[in-house]
């Protein structure tokens, strides 16, 4: 009986050894049937931004009367060489109204609001003529001097804006590009486009840039632009590659200075289509190329066989 039991035990062990060797063989075959493929941002974009996808996005934007939204998808279609239905272009052109644009420009110039690209252009223009900065310093600075609640962010950017204007005049325009970043940030804060973490980063930079006590003396010459300058420079690069309104939109993807650098690089690659790329792909566009697992149909069967073999050995 013991010999019989020993024989059964030996046979079982031998079977499991054979199965183990078979698993090793299957594992080698499995590795032959799987691989990694690198997918870059361009490939992801072409895969998702199809003619059907873009047509639907433009149609929805036009129904809502959002011309800015419709335009970014129209431009993306051009970049991807996708021919859209002519009816979409006709609807877009019909809704584009010059008189409405002029009203929005005036509203943005006087109030600093920016609900669309035209109002933003007006708000930016008011800051470049110092009207916006003086307006906001008078409003927020007055509250500060009276010990009333005030918007420290808007006040700080406005003070730096006036300082940049004075420096631009004395430097024959060399610091003018920095004004773009200052103006966009102020509008972004006012319209809720800034992430909390990036706003905190900027506030830290502003605290090293100027002393609020200078408001009592109106001493704008003591401003140190170095801490905030890198952020302004990157924002200017984004604006030059895209537009004022797109720069404002892209801020929603920026949580820190690393994100700002990534968005800057992305804007230099895709230009005026950067906003569309991020709307289609989201933050995955900032990660650049990624590796994905690619496997054949045989790999699935091999993997199943290996699992069965393991279960048998462990039983």
URVENFEN-V476090 format. One record per residue. N is the residue number from 1. RES is the residue in one letter. SS is DSSP state (helix for helix, strand for strand, loop for the rest). PHI is phi in degrees with one decimal (999 if undefined). PSI is psi in whole degrees, 0 to 359 (* if undefined). Layout:
BEGIN
N:RES:SS:PHI:PSI  N:RES:SS:PHI:PSI
END
This chain:
BEGIN
1:X:loop:999:317  2:X:helix:-64.1:321  3:X:helix:-63.7:320  4:X:helix:-64.1:315  5:X:helix:-65.1:321  6:X:helix:-64.0:323  7:X:helix:-65.4:318  8:X:helix:-64.2:317  9:X:helix:-62.6:318  10:X:helix:-64.0:316  11:X:helix:-62.6:320  12:X:helix:-64.2:317  13:X:helix:-62.3:316  14:X:helix:-62.5:320  15:X:helix:-62.9:318  16:X:helix:-68.8:326  17:X:helix:-64.5:316  18:X:helix:-62.6:318  19:X:helix:-64.4:320  20:X:helix:-62.4:317  21:X:helix:-63.1:321  22:X:helix:-65.1:322  23:X:helix:-63.7:319  24:X:helix:-60.7:317  25:X:helix:-62.7:315  26:X:helix:-63.2:323  27:X:helix:-63.5:320  28:X:helix:-64.2:320  29:X:helix:-67.6:325  30:X:helix:-63.0:316  31:X:helix:-63.5:334  32:X:helix:-72.9:340  33:X:loop:-105.5:6  34:X:strand:-128.4:153  35:X:strand:-160.8:172  36:X:strand:-109.7:136  37:X:strand:-120.2:134  38:X:strand:-86.0:125  39:X:strand:-114.7:121  40:X:loop:-93.4:177  41:X:helix:-60.9:321  42:X:helix:-61.4:317  43:X:helix:-66.1:317  44:X:helix:-61.4:321  45:X:helix:-65.5:313  46:X:helix:-64.3:328  47:X:helix:-69.8:323  48:X:helix:-94.0:319  49:X:loop:-83.6:70  50:X:loop:-82.4:174  51:X:helix:-61.1:318  52:X:helix:-62.8:315  53:X:helix:-60.7:311  54:X:helix:-67.7:321  55:X:helix:-60.2:316  56:X:helix:-64.6:317  57:X:helix:-63.8:317  58:X:helix:-67.8:318  59:X:helix:-60.1:315  60:X:helix:-63.2:317  61:X:helix:-64.0:318  62:X:helix:-67.7:323  63:X:helix:-63.4:328  64:X:loop:-86.5:356  65:X:loop:73.4:20  66:X:loop:-94.9:89  67:X:helix:-69.1:325  68:X:helix:-60.3:317  69:X:helix:-65.4:315  70:X:helix:-61.6:320  71:X:helix:-64.5:322  72:X:helix:-66.3:326  73:X:helix:-76.4:328  74:X:helix:-64.2:316  75:X:helix:-66.2:324  76:X:helix:-66.0:320  77:X:helix:-60.0:320  78:X:helix:-63.6:317  79:X:helix:-62.9:323  80:X:loop:-89.2:4  81:X:loop:58.7:42  82:X:loop:-102.9:128  83:X:loop:-88.1:118  84:X:loop:-93.4:160  85:X:loop:-58.4:135  86:X:helix:-60.6:333  87:X:helix:-62.0:329  88:X:helix:-66.5:318  89:X:helix:-65.2:320  90:X:helix:-63.3:317  91:X:helix:-66.0:320  92:X:helix:-64.7:312  93:X:helix:-64.0:326  94:X:helix:-67.0:325  95:X:helix:-82.8:343  96:X:loop:-75.9:114  97:X:loop:-124.6:120  98:X:helix:-62.9:318  99:X:helix:-61.6:319  100:X:helix:-63.6:322  101:X:helix:-62.9:317  102:X:helix:-64.3:322  103:X:helix:-64.7:319  104:X:helix:-65.2:320  105:X:helix:-60.1:315  106:X:helix:-64.7:319  107:X:helix:-63.0:315  108:X:helix:-65.2:322  109:X:helix:-64.7:318  110:X:helix:-81.0:325  111:X:helix:-106.1:336  112:X:loop:85.2:0  113:X:loop:-73.2:158  114:X:loop:-151.5:77  115:X:loop:-84.9:345  116:X:loop:-148.2:180  117:X:helix:-65.1:326  118:X:helix:-71.3:319  119:X:helix:-64.5:323  120:X:helix:-63.2:318  121:X:helix:-60.3:321  122:X:helix:-65.6:318  123:X:helix:-64.5:318  124:X:helix:-63.5:317  125:X:helix:-61.0:321  126:X:helix:-66.7:325  127:X:helix:-70.8:325  128:X:helix:-71.6:338  129:X:loop:-96.5:11  130:X:loop:69.4:354  131:X:helix:-59.6:313  132:X:helix:-65.2:316  133:X:helix:-64.2:315  134:X:helix:-63.7:320  135:X:helix:-58.8:314  136:X:helix:-75.5:327  137:X:helix:-66.2:318  138:X:helix:-61.4:318  139:X:helix:-72.7:303  140:X:helix:-78.3:323  141:X:helix:-65.9:324  142:X:helix:-62.4:320  143:X:helix:-65.2:318  144:X:helix:-61.4:314  145:X:helix:-66.6:337  146:X:loop:-97.7:10  147:X:loop:59.1:37  148:X:loop:-105.7:159  149:X:loop:-57.7:135  150:X:loop:-144.8:166  151:X:loop:-89.9:99  152:X:helix:-63.9:325  153:X:helix:-65.4:307  154:X:helix:-61.1:319  155:X:helix:-62.6:314  156:X:helix:-61.7:313  157:X:helix:-63.4:322  158:X:helix:-66.5:318  159:X:helix:-61.8:314  160:X:helix:-62.6:323  161:X:helix:-61.9:316  162:X:helix:-64.5:318  163:X:helix:-60.3:320  164:X:helix:-67.2:323  165:X:helix:-62.5:315  166:X:helix:-64.0:320  167:X:helix:-68.2:323  168:X:helix:-61.8:320  169:X:helix:-65.0:315  170:X:helix:-75.0:335  171:X:loop:-100.7:12  172:X:loop:56.9:44  173:X:loop:88.2:1  174:X:loop:-66.2:334  175:X:loop:-99.8:5  176:X:helix:-55.8:320  177:X:helix:-57.7:330  178:X:helix:-67.3:335  179:X:helix:-64.1:331  180:X:helix:-61.2:311  181:X:helix:-61.3:318  182:X:helix:-62.4:314  183:X:helix:-66.8:317  184:X:helix:-63.0:319  185:X:helix:-64.1:321  186:X:helix:-66.7:316  187:X:helix:-65.3:321  188:X:helix:-61.7:317  189:X:helix:-64.9:317  190:X:helix:-66.8:328  191:X:loop:-100.1:6  192:X:loop:74.9:26  193:X:loop:-91.0:348  194:X:loop:-84.9:140  195:X:loop:-72.9:152  196:X:helix:-61.3:320  197:X:helix:-68.4:322  198:X:helix:-72.4:325  199:X:helix:-62.0:322  200:X:helix:-65.5:319  201:X:helix:-60.2:316  202:X:helix:-66.3:320  203:X:helix:-61.6:322  204:X:helix:-63.4:318  205:X:helix:-65.6:319  206:X:helix:-64.3:324  207:X:helix:-64.3:337  208:X:helix:-94.7:352  209:X:helix:-90.9:319  210:X:loop:-148.1:160  211:X:loop:-106.0:124  212:X:loop:-57.0:336  213:X:loop:-65.1:344  214:X:helix:-67.8:343  215:X:helix:-63.2:328  216:X:helix:-68.8:333  217:X:helix:-106.2:351  218:X:loop:54.7:45  219:X:loop:-97.0:89  220:X:helix:-87.1:355  221:X:helix:-78.8:343  222:X:helix:-88.6:5  223:X:loop:-71.3:134  224:X:loop:-105.9:106  225:X:loop:-79.0:347  226:X:helix:-56.1:315  227:X:helix:-62.0:324  228:X:helix:-95.6:346  229:X:helix:-57.6:315  230:X:helix:-58.0:322  231:X:helix:-66.6:314  232:X:helix:-60.7:319  233:X:helix:-63.6:316  234:X:helix:-65.7:320  235:X:helix:-63.9:325  236:X:helix:-66.6:321  237:X:helix:-62.8:318  238:X:helix:-63.2:316  239:X:helix:-63.0:320  240:X:helix:-65.8:327  241:X:helix:-81.4:331  242:X:loop:-118.2:260  243:X:loop:-167.7:173  244:X:helix:-61.3:311  245:X:helix:-65.8:323  246:X:helix:-67.8:322  247:X:helix:-61.0:318  248:X:helix:-61.0:316  249:X:helix:-65.5:317  250:X:helix:-65.2:341  251:X:helix:-61.3:337  252:X:helix:-66.0:341  253:X:helix:-95.0:2  254:X:loop:-108.6:117  255:X:loop:-106.6:339  256:X:loop:-155.5:184  257:X:helix:-68.9:334  258:X:helix:-66.8:317  259:X:helix:-62.6:321  260:X:helix:-60.4:317  261:X:helix:-63.4:319  262:X:helix:-65.6:316  263:X:helix:-65.0:322  264:X:helix:-60.2:313  265:X:helix:-64.3:320  266:X:helix:-64.0:319  267:X:helix:-66.3:327  268:X:helix:-73.6:339  269:X:helix:-86.6:315  270:X:helix:-103.2:352  271:X:helix:57.5:230  272:X:helix:-70.8:355  273:X:helix:-97.4:5  274:X:helix:-59.0:315  275:X:helix:-59.5:316  276:X:helix:-63.7:319  277:X:helix:-60.0:316  278:X:helix:-72.6:327  279:X:helix:-67.6:326  280:X:helix:-79.0:314  281:X:helix:-100.6:344  282:X:helix:68.7:204  283:X:helix:-69.0:349  284:X:helix:-62.8:336  285:X:helix:-65.6:333  286:X:helix:-79.5:343  287:X:helix:-81.8:347  288:X:loop:74.0:210  289:X:loop:-68.1:146  290:X:strand:-137.3:156  291:X:strand:-98.7:135  292:X:strand:-123.4:149  293:X:strand:-79.4:128  294:X:strand:-118.2:129  295:X:strand:-139.3:154  296:X:loop:-90.1:173  297:X:helix:-64.3:323  298:X:helix:-63.0:328  299:X:helix:-61.3:325  300:X:helix:-65.1:315  301:X:helix:-65.5:319  302:X:helix:-63.2:318  303:X:helix:-63.8:320  304:X:helix:-64.6:318  305:X:helix:-64.5:321  306:X:helix:-63.9:319  307:X:helix:-63.3:318  308:X:helix:-62.0:320  309:X:helix:-64.2:317  310:X:helix:-62.9:318  311:X:helix:-61.3:319  312:X:helix:-64.5:317  313:X:helix:-63.2:321  314:X:helix:-78.9:346  315:X:loop:-77.3:*
END
